[in-house]
């Protein structure tokens, strides 16, 4: 499937705001690719498709996770939106024919991060947070850091996410905590 067809299909599936966000993530991911020494095509596809399941209702995410036999943590039962990356991967495999394991991992992990992330997964995680259309000072800072030092950008993003979640009184996903801890202890997620 070529990029134009993917964009056309995705734009029909997402709200205009979410589609614009996806284009912004794709653009930033492609700009980060040469800095992190990977080819631009995987970040282009993963950035564009990362939120393919983001607008599905909570009950549908849970139902699809069950149908796809995706293991669901208790926190994901409580906050089903956390499943949109994992569910999106299964939709992309089954309905879109996207089978590249690195692209699928990046889409799966963009929501929470994880202690083991490929460079592509790290790029998509960063680009999703730092996408310029968000218009947040935290996003701008993360974007600037991403062009200087990937690990500093990741650390900053994890810290911002955790503070936001704590201030919101919500539950923290264990992958986010484990990823941040590993990054601090070892300086790497790969």
N, C-alpha and C positions, 0 to 999 in steps of 0.2 A: 504494500500500500504506500503510495507516495505522500509527501507532506501536504500537498494541496487537498487530497482526498481526506486525510486525517483531520486537517483543520476544518474542512467543510462538515464532516460528520460530527466533530466535537462541538462546533458552533451551534449545530442544531440540537445538541443534547444539553448544553449548559446555558445558564442565564448569560446575558451579555457581560455582566460584571465579572462573573467567574471565568468566562472565556477570555476576557481582557487580561485577567490575572494570569491565566495559563500562558498566554502569549508573552507576558512580561517575564514570567519564570523561564520560559524557553529562551528568550533573548538574553537574559542575564547568564543563564547556564552556558549558552554558546560563547559568550564573552569570557567566561571563566575557564572554559575548556583548554585553550592554549596555555594559559598560565599554569594550569595543573597538569599539563602535558598529556592530554587525551584528545582523540579526534572529536570534532564537533557534532557528528550525527547522533550518537547515543544521548548526549545532553539535550539535543534538539527534540528528540522523540520523547524522552522521559520528562523533560520540562513541560512540554505541551500536554502530555497525557496524565500528569501526576494527580490531577483532581477529577478524573473521569467519573468517580463514584461519590464525589464530595457532596453533591446535592441530593443524594438519595435519602429518603426519610429514615429515621433511626430504626424503626421496626423492620424496614426492608433490608437495611444493612445487616441486622441480626439474622434475619431469615436467610439472606444470601450466604452469610458466613456459615450458617448451619448447612444449607444446601451444598455449599462448596467444601464442606468438612474442614473449615478453617478453625483451628483451636482458638477459643475465645476466653480471654482472661476475665476475671470478675470485674476489674475496672472497665473493660470494654463492654461488658454487659450493662454497667452503670452509665457509661458514656460512649454510646455506639459510634459516634462520629470518629472515634479513634480507629475504627475498623475500615475507614474509607480507602486507605492505601492498600490494605490486604485484599479487600473485596474488589477494588479496582484492578488489581493484578489478575485476579481470576476472570473478571469480565474481559480484560484485554487479551488474555490467552484464549478464551473460549469464543469471543464474539469478534475480536479485531485481528486475531492471528499474530499478535505480538508475542514472541517467544524468547527474545534475547534475555538471558538470565540476569545480566547486569542492569539492563533497563528495568526489568521487573523488580529487582531488589531495590533499586533507587525509588521506585514508586511505592513499594511496600513500606519502606523505612522513612519516607519524608515526613510522616506525621509525628513520630516520637523520637526518631534517631535510634541508634543501637550501639552496643560496645564494639561491634565489628561492622564496619561500613566500607564499601569500595570507594574509590575516589569519585566515581560517578554518583554514588549515593550521597556522599558528602556535598558534592556540587548542587544536587537537587535540593537537599535539606537547606543549604545556605540560600540558594536562589529563591526558594519558596518564602523564607523569612524576609529576605532582603529585597524582594521584588519592588522596584521603584513606585509602582502604582499604589502600594499600601499607604504611602504618604506619611509614614511615621518616622520620627527622629531615630528610633531604635533600628528601623530598617536601613536608614541611610548610614548609620554607624557600621552596621554589619556589612553593608555593601562595600564601604571603604576598607574595612578590615579584610574582606575576602580578596581584594586585589593586592593585599600586602602579605598576609599570612593566613593560610587556611585554618590552622589550629586555633589561632587567636579569634578568628571569626566564629568558629564552631563553639568555642568556650563562651564567647559573648552571647551567642544565640541561646545556648542551653541555660545560661544564667538568667537571661531575660525571660525565657519561657517559664522557667521554674518560679521566678518572682511573680510573674503574672498569674500563674496557676495558684500559687499560695495566697496571693492577694484576693483572688476570686473565690477562695474557699473550696476549690475543687481538688480532686484526687490527682496525684502524680503517677504517671505511667512508670513502671519499673525500668523499662528500656531507657527512658530519658535520664533517670537517676544513674543507672549503670554506665551509660555512655559518658555522661559528664564526669563521673568518678574515674573512669578509665582514662579519659582525656587528661585529667589533672594528674593522675598517677604516672602515666606513661608518655604523655605528650602526643598520642596518636590514637586513631580509631581503626587503623588498618593493620 
